[in-house]
């Protein structure tokens, strides 16, 4: 058989006014900028011969393709993001020296990422799961990352329990399946989580996309004024699109028909000019008031009453521009609650303290030591320090300046004026493992939440939570019921009745 005549395999470019891009984008090149003569056919020794190792374009293309994936996030793997701005609408300059908050009308560019928590990158974004609500403020004093959720509380209040909790939301180490036994076994041993569990299994556990949900800092933070005095605050981002949730049936249907429903909804809305917005508020209380709280104000399983400490408007957040490249701008976005500007500081919240370390640490693992040099994470202000080198370092890497401090060569200096704005909090007590003890107070707020719901919302909660418990073994059903009855006798009895009615083996 005679092989076909060797010829140039390039084909004429297709031109159509229907294509989104029809301009000349230049010559195709390798990663090193060399022009590519053919992107259709490998180099071979004759028509039937083997492929040649000297075909660098082929080898480079395959090797690069083999390395396209980076480790996905351990939590918050599935998400969507958008650019926008934050605008100050009310003066709070008396509370904080943060410059991006010092004048009404001042705008700060932001990037926001929404996400589910427990699922993998390919999981449905309509799942019953909390939603991550993270905002990067590109301020004139560096970046502030507000890393919160769409719920005002969380499941656990000590960072030592966070890995255990997340393991229960992941896959069984033997079957590699989601396992209701793990979830309800854990929650029955850590019943302070039930406040968040009730929100999770309410209708707000399945928000209708990312535009129709509130956001919260969840943790208590500090606002610090120029003289060093401070107030504790909780941040609230209230959607201007109105709260809208999916029923369990709607969410389940979308899991099969459009597992990217929330991602698509956000993108399409911004693309058509329907820019979502949130009004931003804070709750404010002093250190003296915090010491008088009935509950620990730094326990992230509890809310601070809005009746006692009402919301104060601060500004508004608008998302008006979609990413040009998902990987570069969303997948590589790295948020950490430890990224704070002068005038914002952490509280003693134990979970927050753990996250101050854990978040940047996971970014160093996932993206590399120099993850803050990536454009989406880079501040708009110059970065000046003695940190050097590491994989994928770009820019000047500090140039010829000394990589130590102090020095005699005029390197970057400490900002003494900023140091004076550090807040001073009283601390006393003995070092030790001082455990939170489960008390009746841990059931007060879940009880109030249940009684705040309408009859329809109560029934939905009972159906949703009992339907999940019914998937666990009877031993775990029995272990969780006393805690639900401790929240509210009627609530627990209704769940128990559901389980018995469905022949769960109780």
GULO-525556 format. One record per residue (C-alpha): residue in three letters; chain; x, y, z. Coordinates in Angstrom, 2 decimals. Each point is the difference from the previous one (the first is absolute). Layout:
% residues N
rest:kette:east:north:up
Ala:A:X:Y:Z
...
//
This chain:
% residues 506
rest:kette:east:north:up
Unk:A:0.00:0.00:0.00
Unk:A:1.46:3.33:-1.05
Unk:A:-0.26:2.73:2.66
Unk:A:-1.66:3.27:-0.95
Unk:A:2.19:2.81:-1.21
Unk:A:1.40:2.00:2.89
Unk:A:-1.43:3.49:0.04
Unk:A:-0.67:2.93:2.22
Unk:A:-3.00:-1.02:2.14
Unk:A:-1.06:3.52:0.94
Unk:A:-3.57:0.84:-0.93
Unk:A:-1.57:3.26:-0.96
Unk:A:-1.23:2.01:2.96
Unk:A:-3.75:0.00:0.47
Unk:A:-1.39:3.50:-0.09
Unk:A:-3.51:0.78:1.13
Unk:A:-1.77:3.02:1.36
Unk:A:-1.74:-2.41:2.39
Unk:A:3.22:-0.67:1.90
Unk:A:0.57:2.08:3.16
Unk:A:3.60:0.74:-1.02
Unk:A:0.91:0.41:-3.67
Unk:A:2.99:2.33:0.19
Unk:A:3.59:-1.14:-0.70
Unk:A:1.47:-1.06:3.34
Unk:A:3.51:-0.49:-1.37
Unk:A:2.24:-3.02:-0.46
Unk:A:-0.38:-3.14:2.15
Unk:A:3.10:-0.44:2.16
Unk:A:1.54:-2.35:2.52
Unk:A:0.22:1.03:3.64
Unk:A:3.45:1.39:-0.70
Unk:A:-1.36:2.21:-2.78
Unk:A:1.21:-2.02:-3.00
Unk:A:-2.38:-0.16:-2.99
Unk:A:-1.77:-3.35:-0.49
Unk:A:0.12:-1.21:-3.61
Unk:A:-2.67:-2.71:0.50
Unk:A:-2.41:-0.67:2.81
Unk:A:-1.80:-2.83:-1.84
Unk:A:2.57:-2.74:-0.66
Unk:A:2.92:-1.44:1.96
Unk:A:3.46:-0.49:-1.53
Unk:A:0.51:-3.62:-1.08
Unk:A:2.68:-2.07:-1.76
Unk:A:-1.95:-0.43:-3.22
Unk:A:-3.73:-0.38:-0.34
Unk:A:-0.10:-3.28:1.95
Unk:A:2.99:0.71:2.17
Unk:A:0.08:0.66:3.76
Unk:A:-0.41:3.46:1.51
Unk:A:3.30:1.78:0.56
Unk:A:1.20:1.17:3.41
Unk:A:1.43:3.08:-1.69
Unk:A:-3.55:1.33:-0.53
Unk:A:0.27:2.43:2.90
Unk:A:-3.38:1.57:-0.66
Unk:A:-1.67:-3.39:0.45
Unk:A:1.99:-0.92:3.12
Unk:A:-0.50:3.45:1.52
Unk:A:-3.73:-0.01:-0.75
Unk:A:-0.54:-3.45:1.57
Unk:A:2.21:0.69:3.02
Unk:A:-1.74:3.30:0.61
Unk:A:-3.41:-1.63:-0.36
Unk:A:0.98:-2.64:2.57
Unk:A:0.53:2.77:2.54
Unk:A:-3.06:2.19:-0.59
Unk:A:-1.68:-0.93:3.27
Unk:A:0.95:1.40:3.38
Unk:A:-1.26:-1.45:3.29
Unk:A:-3.59:1.02:0.53
Unk:A:-0.99:1.69:3.23
Unk:A:-0.55:-2.40:2.90
Unk:A:-3.15:2.00:0.79
Unk:A:-1.87:2.46:-2.22
Unk:A:1.21:-1.77:-3.16
Unk:A:-3.06:0.80:-2.14
Unk:A:-0.48:3.70:-0.52
Unk:A:-0.58:3.02:-2.20
Unk:A:1.28:3.56:0.18
Unk:A:-0.34:3.51:-1.34
Unk:A:1.61:3.44:0.19
Unk:A:-1.68:3.12:1.30
Unk:A:0.31:2.77:2.53
Unk:A:-0.83:0.91:3.58
Unk:A:-1.30:3.53:0.65
Unk:A:-0.21:1.67:3.40
Unk:A:-3.52:1.37:0.61
Unk:A:0.19:0.87:3.72
Unk:A:2.80:1.60:2.00
Unk:A:1.72:-2.37:2.47
Unk:A:3.36:1.80:0.05
Unk:A:-0.45:0.50:3.75
Unk:A:0.15:-3.78:0.42
Unk:A:2.98:-0.88:-2.19
Unk:A:3.11:1.47:-1.55
Unk:A:-0.32:-2.29:-3.05
Unk:A:0.43:2.39:-2.92
Unk:A:-2.40:-1.77:-2.34
Unk:A:-2.77:0.76:2.53
Unk:A:0.92:3.64:0.72
Unk:A:-2.36:1.90:-2.34
Unk:A:-3.56:-0.35:-1.22
Unk:A:-0.03:-0.68:-3.74
Unk:A:3.45:-1.59:-0.03
Unk:A:0.23:-3.07:-2.25
Unk:A:2.34:-2.95:0.33
Unk:A:0.41:-2.69:-2.69
Unk:A:-0.89:-3.50:1.17
Unk:A:-0.03:-3.59:-1.16
Unk:A:-2.60:-2.34:1.49
Unk:A:-0.12:-3.79:-0.04
Unk:A:-3.05:-2.06:0.96
Unk:A:0.25:-3.72:0.58
Unk:A:-1.43:-3.13:1.49
Unk:A:2.01:-1.49:2.89
Unk:A:0.10:-3.78:0.06
Unk:A:-0.17:-1.10:-3.63
Unk:A:2.73:-0.44:-2.58
Unk:A:0.65:2.34:-2.91
Unk:A:-2.38:-1.94:-2.23
Unk:A:-2.78:-0.31:2.56
Unk:A:-3.38:1.74:-0.44
Unk:A:-0.13:3.56:1.29
Unk:A:-3.64:-0.44:1.02
Unk:A:0.87:-2.55:2.72
Unk:A:-1.28:0.37:3.55
Unk:A:3.12:1.59:1.39
Unk:A:1.13:3.33:1.46
Unk:A:1.25:2.48:-2.60
Unk:A:3.35:1.70:0.23
Unk:A:-0.18:3.80:-0.30
Unk:A:3.52:1.43:-0.40
Unk:A:0.89:3.55:-1.07
Unk:A:3.43:1.40:-0.80
Unk:A:0.17:3.78:0.47
Unk:A:2.90:1.53:-1.98
Unk:A:0.61:2.98:2.29
Unk:A:2.67:2.71:0.05
Unk:A:1.48:-1.70:3.08
Unk:A:0.15:-3.50:-1.47
Unk:A:-2.65:-2.68:-0.26
Unk:A:-2.69:-0.75:2.53
Unk:A:-1.60:-3.42:-0.42
Unk:A:-3.46:-0.36:1.55
Unk:A:-0.30:-3.79:0.07
Unk:A:-3.48:-1.00:1.11
Unk:A:-3.03:-2.15:-0.82
Unk:A:-3.67:0.46:-0.79
Unk:A:-0.78:-0.91:3.61
Unk:A:0.77:2.12:3.08
Unk:A:1.35:-3.00:1.94
Unk:A:2.01:-3.21:-0.48
Unk:A:-0.07:-3.66:1.08
Unk:A:2.95:-0.09:2.43
Unk:A:1.61:2.57:2.27
Unk:A:3.51:-1.40:0.47
Unk:A:2.40:-0.35:-2.95
Unk:A:1.20:-3.35:1.30
Unk:A:-3.36:-1.46:-1.10
Unk:A:-0.05:1.54:-3.47
Unk:A:1.84:-2.80:-1.85
Unk:A:-2.22:-2.60:1.71
Unk:A:-3.16:1.84:-1.01
Unk:A:1.10:0.37:-3.62
Unk:A:0.91:-3.70:-0.19
Unk:A:-3.62:-0.82:0.86
Unk:A:-1.16:2.09:-2.96
Unk:A:2.37:-1.69:-2.41
Unk:A:0.12:-3.61:-1.19
Unk:A:0.14:-3.19:2.04
Unk:A:3.62:-1.28:0.05
Unk:A:-1.15:-3.52:-0.93
Unk:A:-2.93:0.42:-2.40
Unk:A:0.96:3.44:-1.39
Unk:A:-3.68:0.94:0.36
Unk:A:-1.65:2.76:2.01
Unk:A:-0.98:-1.57:3.30
Unk:A:-2.91:1.30:2.13
Unk:A:1.25:-2.19:2.86
Unk:A:3.16:2.12:0.27
Unk:A:-1.95:3.26:-0.02
Unk:A:-2.63:-0.89:2.60
Unk:A:2.47:-1.87:2.19
Unk:A:2.22:3.09:0.15
Unk:A:-2.87:2.43:0.57
Unk:A:-1.37:-2.15:2.83
Unk:A:3.40:0.25:1.72
Unk:A:0.38:3.73:-0.75
Unk:A:-3.55:1.30:0.58
Unk:A:1.05:3.67:0.05
Unk:A:0.05:-0.50:-3.79
Unk:A:-3.78:-0.41:-0.10
Unk:A:-0.67:3.75:-0.26
Unk:A:1.79:-0.01:-3.37
Unk:A:-1.49:-3.39:-0.88
Unk:A:-3.48:1.48:0.37
Unk:A:0.85:2.83:-2.39
Unk:A:1.54:-2.54:-2.38
Unk:A:-3.18:-2.10:-0.11
Unk:A:-2.32:3.00:-0.14
Unk:A:-0.94:1.47:-3.36
Unk:A:3.05:2.27:0.22
Unk:A:2.18:-3.08:-0.34
Unk:A:-0.72:0.03:-3.74
Unk:A:0.15:3.64:-1.18
Unk:A:-1.21:0.77:-3.51
Unk:A:3.38:0.86:-1.45
Unk:A:2.59:2.30:1.51
Unk:A:-1.83:3.27:-0.64
Unk:A:-2.92:-0.68:2.34
Unk:A:1.81:-0.62:3.28
Unk:A:1.51:2.10:2.77
Unk:A:3.65:-0.12:1.04
Unk:A:1.54:0.23:3.46
Unk:A:3.44:0.29:1.56
Unk:A:-1.36:-2.56:2.50
Unk:A:2.99:0.76:2.24
Unk:A:0.18:3.05:2.21
Unk:A:2.68:2.43:-1.20
Unk:A:1.36:3.29:1.31
Unk:A:-0.13:3.47:-1.47
Unk:A:2.92:2.03:1.37
Unk:A:0.12:3.80:0.01
Unk:A:3.10:2.18:-0.37
Unk:A:0.44:0.34:3.77
Unk:A:0.05:-3.79:0.49
Unk:A:-3.48:-0.28:1.49
Unk:A:-2.17:-2.66:-1.57
Unk:A:-3.49:-1.42:-0.37
Unk:A:-1.02:-3.56:-0.75
Unk:A:-2.06:-0.43:-3.17
Unk:A:-1.74:-2.64:-2.06
Unk:A:-0.35:0.64:-3.74
Unk:A:-3.25:-0.64:-1.87
Unk:A:-0.45:0.09:-3.78
Unk:A:-3.73:0.04:-0.76
Unk:A:-1.06:-0.81:-3.53
Unk:A:-1.94:2.67:-1.86
Unk:A:-1.43:-2.66:-2.32
Unk:A:-2.06:-1.43:2.86
Unk:A:0.38:-3.36:1.71
Unk:A:-1.03:-2.82:-2.29
Unk:A:0.44:-3.70:0.70
Unk:A:-0.47:-3.28:-1.80
Unk:A:-2.22:-2.71:1.38
Unk:A:1.65:-3.34:0.66
Unk:A:-1.74:-1.35:-3.11
Unk:A:1.17:2.89:-2.20
Unk:A:3.58:-0.32:1.24
Unk:A:-0.01:-3.75:-0.59
Unk:A:-1.32:0.46:-3.54
Unk:A:2.64:2.62:-0.82
Unk:A:2.71:-2.35:1.25
Unk:A:-0.78:-2.17:-3.03
Unk:A:-1.09:2.58:-2.58
Unk:A:2.43:2.86:0.70
Unk:A:2.61:-0.64:2.72
Unk:A:1.54:3.42:-0.84
Unk:A:-3.26:1.88:0.48
Unk:A:1.30:2.55:2.53
Unk:A:3.18:0.64:-1.97
Unk:A:-1.98:0.57:-3.20
Unk:A:-2.59:2.19:1.72
Unk:A:2.67:2.37:1.34
Unk:A:1.91:0.17:-3.29
Unk:A:-3.08:0.52:-2.16
Unk:A:-1.41:2.71:2.26
Unk:A:3.20:2.05:-0.11
Unk:A:0.43:-0.60:-3.71
Unk:A:-3.45:1.44:-0.77
Unk:A:0.63:3.04:2.23
Unk:A:-2.09:-1.13:2.96
Unk:A:2.72:0.71:2.56
Unk:A:-0.67:-1.58:3.40
Unk:A:0.57:2.11:3.09
Unk:A:0.05:-0.33:3.76
Unk:A:-0.49:2.65:2.69
Unk:A:2.76:-0.27:2.61
Unk:A:-0.66:0.37:3.74
Unk:A:1.82:-0.54:3.26
Unk:A:-1.09:-0.83:3.52
Unk:A:2.03:1.97:2.55
Unk:A:0.78:-0.66:3.67
Unk:A:2.75:0.95:2.41
Unk:A:2.40:-2.19:1.95
Unk:A:-1.91:0.81:3.18
Unk:A:-3.27:-1.06:-1.59
Unk:A:1.60:-3.21:-1.26
Unk:A:1.00:-0.95:3.53
Unk:A:-3.64:0.34:1.09
Unk:A:-1.45:-2.20:-2.74
Unk:A:-2.09:-2.97:1.04
Unk:A:1.84:-1.97:-2.67
Unk:A:3.66:0.03:-0.93
Unk:A:0.07:2.66:-2.79
Unk:A:2.95:-1.83:-1.57
Unk:A:-1.82:-3.34:-0.28
Unk:A:-0.68:-0.31:-3.73
Unk:A:-2.86:-2.48:0.59
Unk:A:-2.09:2.91:1.32
Unk:A:-1.37:3.27:-1.36
Unk:A:0.00:3.43:1.62
Unk:A:-3.56:1.23:0.40
Unk:A:-1.01:2.65:-2.54
Unk:A:-2.65:1.24:2.43
Unk:A:2.68:0.87:2.54
Unk:A:2.64:0.99:-2.56
Unk:A:-1.74:1.20:-3.16
Unk:A:1.54:0.18:-3.44
Unk:A:1.80:3.20:-1.03
Unk:A:0.36:0.67:-3.70
Unk:A:3.55:0.37:-1.33
Unk:A:-0.18:-0.27:-3.77
Unk:A:-0.98:-2.07:-2.98
Unk:A:1.69:-2.67:-2.08
Unk:A:-0.64:-0.30:-3.75
Unk:A:1.22:-2.73:-2.36
Unk:A:0.18:1.31:-3.56
Unk:A:2.69:-1.90:-1.92
Unk:A:0.47:-3.67:-0.74
Unk:A:3.45:-1.59:-0.04
Unk:A:1.72:-0.27:-3.37
Unk:A:1.62:-3.29:0.98
Unk:A:-1.45:-2.25:2.69
Unk:A:3.23:-1.75:0.95
Unk:A:2.08:3.17:0.29
Unk:A:-2.56:2.06:1.89
Unk:A:-2.23:-2.43:1.90
Unk:A:1.91:-3.25:0.46
Unk:A:3.20:1.82:0.97
Unk:A:-1.74:2.53:2.25
Unk:A:1.27:-0.48:3.56
Unk:A:-1.81:1.51:2.98
Unk:A:1.17:0.07:3.60
Unk:A:-1.51:1.66:3.08
Unk:A:3.58:0.84:1.07
Unk:A:0.26:2.50:-2.85
Unk:A:-1.03:3.14:1.89
Unk:A:0.58:3.70:-0.49
Unk:A:0.75:2.49:2.80
Unk:A:-3.23:0.70:1.83
Unk:A:-1.31:-3.58:-0.22
Unk:A:1.21:-2.65:2.44
Unk:A:-0.89:-3.51:1.20
Unk:A:-1.98:-0.85:3.11
Unk:A:0.76:-2.88:2.42
Unk:A:-2.45:-2.24:-1.90
Unk:A:1.74:-3.41:0.10
Unk:A:-1.18:-1.08:-3.44
Unk:A:1.16:3.30:-1.47
Unk:A:3.39:-0.38:1.66
Unk:A:0.39:-3.43:-1.62
Unk:A:-1.03:1.33:-3.41
Unk:A:2.58:2.80:0.21
Unk:A:2.62:-2.72:-0.42
Unk:A:-1.79:-2.69:-1.97
Unk:A:-1.23:2.05:-2.96
Unk:A:3.33:1.45:-1.21
Unk:A:1.62:-3.36:0.73
Unk:A:-2.35:-1.85:-2.32
Unk:A:0.65:2.60:-2.72
Unk:A:3.75:-0.55:0.29
Unk:A:-0.63:-3.70:-0.52
Unk:A:-2.54:0.37:-2.80
Unk:A:1.43:2.94:-1.93
Unk:A:3.58:0.28:1.23
Unk:A:2.06:2.19:2.27
Unk:A:-0.44:3.02:-2.25
Unk:A:-3.78:-0.21:-0.35
Unk:A:-0.33:3.67:0.99
Unk:A:1.92:0.97:-3.14
Unk:A:-2.80:-1.35:-2.22
Unk:A:-1.85:2.98:-1.49
Unk:A:-3.37:-0.89:1.56
Unk:A:1.59:-0.10:3.46
Unk:A:2.47:2.83:-0.41
Unk:A:-0.78:3.29:1.80
Unk:A:-0.20:3.26:-1.91
Unk:A:2.60:1.43:2.39
Unk:A:3.75:-0.75:-0.36
Unk:A:1.23:-3.04:1.93
Unk:A:3.26:0.67:1.86
Unk:A:1.56:-2.56:2.34
Unk:A:2.88:-2.43:0.35
Unk:A:-1.87:-3.08:-1.21
Unk:A:1.90:-1.50:-2.91
Unk:A:0.18:-2.82:-2.52
Unk:A:-2.15:-3.15:0.04
Unk:A:-1.62:-1.79:-2.97
Unk:A:-1.48:2.14:-2.76
Unk:A:1.33:3.27:1.35
Unk:A:-0.48:2.85:-2.46
Unk:A:0.43:3.74:0.01
Unk:A:3.23:1.49:1.34
Unk:A:0.21:-2.31:3.05
Unk:A:1.24:2.98:2.00
Unk:A:2.72:0.80:-2.51
Unk:A:3.34:0.90:1.55
Unk:A:-1.47:1.09:3.33
Unk:A:1.05:-1.87:3.16
Unk:A:-2.03:-3.09:0.85
Unk:A:0.28:0.69:3.72
Unk:A:-1.23:2.67:2.42
Unk:A:1.09:2.17:1.74
Unk:A:2.77:1.10:-2.35
Unk:A:2.06:3.08:-0.87
Unk:A:-1.07:0.30:-3.63
Unk:A:-3.30:1.84:0.25
Unk:A:-2.32:-2.96:-0.54
Unk:A:-3.72:0.14:0.79
Unk:A:-0.67:1.34:3.47
Unk:A:-2.49:-1.01:2.67
Unk:A:-3.20:2.04:-0.04
Unk:A:0.15:1.24:3.57
Unk:A:-3.13:2.09:-0.41
Unk:A:-1.91:-3.13:-0.99
Unk:A:1.35:-1.95:2.96
Unk:A:-1.51:2.59:2.29
Unk:A:-3.46:-0.95:-1.24
Unk:A:0.28:-3.56:1.33
Unk:A:-2.82:-0.56:2.45
Unk:A:0.80:-0.80:3.60
Unk:A:-2.20:-2.67:1.58
Unk:A:0.17:-1.28:3.55
Unk:A:0.99:-3.66:0.28
Unk:A:0.13:-2.04:3.19
Unk:A:-0.20:-3.62:1.12
Unk:A:2.20:-3.08:-0.04
Unk:A:1.38:-1.82:-3.01
Unk:A:-1.80:-3.29:-0.51
Unk:A:-2.50:-1.95:-2.08
Unk:A:-3.08:1.82:1.25
Unk:A:-2.92:-1.86:-1.54
Unk:A:-3.36:1.41:-0.95
Unk:A:-2.54:-1.87:2.09
Unk:A:-3.36:-0.88:-1.53
Unk:A:-2.76:1.77:1.94
Unk:A:-3.68:0.81:-0.36
Unk:A:1.06:3.30:-1.56
Unk:A:1.23:-1.90:-3.05
Unk:A:-3.62:-0.94:-0.71
Unk:A:-1.55:3.44:0.56
Unk:A:0.68:1.45:-3.43
Unk:A:-0.93:-3.16:-1.98
Unk:A:-3.27:-0.02:1.97
Unk:A:-0.64:3.66:-0.79
Unk:A:0.76:-0.66:-3.68
Unk:A:-2.50:-2.85:-0.18
Unk:A:-2.73:2.07:1.64
Unk:A:0.72:2.92:-2.32
Unk:A:-0.83:-2.11:-3.07
Unk:A:-3.45:-0.05:-1.53
Unk:A:-2.00:-3.23:0.10
Unk:A:0.95:-0.73:-3.61
Unk:A:3.68:0.68:0.71
Unk:A:-0.12:-2.21:3.10
Unk:A:-1.48:-2.83:-2.04
Unk:A:2.65:0.40:-2.69
Unk:A:2.71:-0.10:2.67
Unk:A:-1.46:-3.15:1.56
Unk:A:-0.32:-1.72:-3.39
Unk:A:3.50:0.98:-1.11
Unk:A:1.81:-0.89:3.20
Unk:A:-1.95:-3.19:0.66
Unk:A:0.47:-1.09:-3.60
Unk:A:3.76:0.28:0.47
Unk:A:0.05:-1.70:3.41
Unk:A:-2.07:-2.87:-1.45
Unk:A:2.94:-0.85:-2.28
Unk:A:2.21:-0.69:3.02
Unk:A:0.02:-3.24:1.99
Unk:A:-2.57:-0.22:2.83
Unk:A:2.71:0.28:2.65
Unk:A:0.90:3.47:-1.27
Unk:A:-3.65:0.97:-0.35
Unk:A:-0.52:-0.85:3.64
Unk:A:3.10:1.94:1.07
Unk:A:-1.09:3.26:-1.63
Unk:A:-3.65:0.02:1.10
Unk:A:0.59:1.01:3.65
Unk:A:1.90:3.09:-1.17
Unk:A:-2.82:1.00:-2.36
Unk:A:-2.52:-0.40:2.82
Unk:A:2.23:2.11:2.23
Unk:A:-0.26:2.76:-2.60
Unk:A:-3.79:-0.25:-0.04
Unk:A:-2.14:-2.92:1.13
Unk:A:-2.49:0.40:-2.82
Unk:A:2.76:0.28:-2.59
Unk:A:1.75:-3.16:1.21
Unk:A:-3.27:-1.94:0.21
Unk:A:-0.96:0.97:-3.55
Unk:A:3.35:-1.23:-1.29
Unk:A:-0.38:-3.23:2.01
Unk:A:-3.51:-0.53:-1.37
Unk:A:1.32:0.42:-3.56
Unk:A:2.73:-2.58:0.62
Unk:A:-2.37:-2.55:1.52
Unk:A:-2.53:0.54:-2.77
Unk:A:2.64:-0.78:-2.60
Unk:A:0.95:-3.28:1.66
Unk:A:3.51:1.10:0.80
Unk:A:0.52:-2.74:2.59
Unk:A:-0.40:2.18:3.09
//
